[in-house]
Amino acid sequence: MTRKMLLALAVLPLATGCASTLAKMTETGFETRYVDYAGAPIDKFTAFHLDGWNPISRNQLVVWNGPNEAYLIKVWDTCRDLMYAEGVGISSTVRTISRFEKVRVGRDTCPIDEIRPIDVKHLKADRAAAAEAKRGTTTVAPTR
């Protein structure tokens, strides 16, 4: 396979639109600060099937490797359009994404600076608690 074909295959699972993902995040009223749930930096992770991604800032994105596994990826500041991209591609070597790989955003190639695993279990528990608190504050008791 050619390198371009491999890159195209890497982009397919990540071609999730960021607008719909961001809408889902704000519907619950819980603004996710992924940095708060990110662990210590790691060198690499195995990615058999990347399910989606969320832009976090000009140089950070979260990639989902299944429903219970996510990673905060920081790229060099040369990535200008990350917040507005409709799709990204991530290079990998034998299904391993490391700090030596690159994120492709439009015409930009953004080297990975840092990878941090996200504590998805804690994140989901906090989201559920926030949703429950929101439901609890909007409930009106019946009057007699």
N, C-alpha and C positions, 0 to 999 in steps of 0.2 A: 504494500500500500504506500502511496505517496504521502509525504508530510502534510500536504494540503487536505487530502482526504481524511487523514487522521484528525486534523484540526476540525474539520467539518463534523466528524462523528462526535468529537468532544463538545461541540457547541449544541448539538441536538438536545441532549437532556437538560441543558441549561437555558434553553430558549424560552423560559417562562417570563411572561410580561411582568415588569416590576410594578406597574400601576395597580393591577389586580391584587398582588401580594400586599402592597402597602395599604390598600383599602381594607383587606381582611384584618390587618394588624390594628387599624384605628377603629374598626367597628366595635370592638370590645371596650374601647376607652383605655386600653392598656398600651402605652407607648413603650416599646421595648428598647431598653438600653443594653444591647448585647454585650457591651464592654463589661458591664457589671457581672455578667455570668461567664465571662471568658476566663479560662484557666491560664496556667503558665505556657509560654511559647513552646512549641514542639517543632521538630525538623520536618516531619512528613506524616501523611495519613493515606490509607488505602481507600480508593473511591471506585466501587464497582458500578454504582448507578447514582449519579448526582440528580436529586429530585428538583432542585430549584435554587434560587438565590435571592438575596435582598440587598439592595445598596444601602449602606449605612452612612457613609460620608464620601467626600471627594476621593479618599484613598482607602476605604474599607468596604468590604462586602462580607455577607454571611452566605456560605454555601451549605445546602442541606444534603446530607448523604443518607437519606432515609428519614423516616418520621421522628426518630429519636437520636439523631446524630447530626451535629452541625459544627461548623468551624468558622471563626472570624479570621478573615484573610486581609492583611494590610499590604497594599502595594506601594510602589514608589509614587511620589507626588506628580509624576509625569502623566498620570491618568486623568485627563480633563473631563471626560464625558461619562464617568461611571454612574453618577446620580441620574442620568437621563437615558441610559442605554436600555434598549428593549431586550437585548440578549448579550451574553458574554461567552467567551470560550476560555477554557483553562487547559494548558498543555499538561501532559502527564507522561510519566515513564513507567510502563508496565503497570498501569492503573494506580500508580503512586503519585500523589501530588506533594511536592516538596518546595522548600524555599528557593530552589533553583529553577522552578517553573515560572510561567508567565500567564497573565490574564489578558485576554484579547478583548478590547472594547472598541468597537468600530474600527478605525484605522490605527488606534493606539495599541501598542504592546507594552504591558505594564508588568515589570518584574515583581515577583512576590518578595516582600520584605519580612513578613512575619505570619505565622500560622498559630492560632490559639483555639483549642477545643472549647466548645460551649457546654455548660452544664444544663442540658435540655430538660432534664427531670425537674430541676429547681426552677427553671424558666417557666415550664408549664404549670407547676404548682403555684407560682406567683401570679400567672395569668388567670388561673382558675379562681384564686383568692380575690383578685381585683374584680373579676366578673361577678363573683358572689357578693362582694361589698357594694358594687354598683346596683345589683338587683335589690339588695337589702335597703339601700337608701332611697330607692325610687318607689318602694312599696308603700301604699297608703292604707292605713288601718281603717276599717269600716266604722262609721259613726252610728250612734244609736239615737 
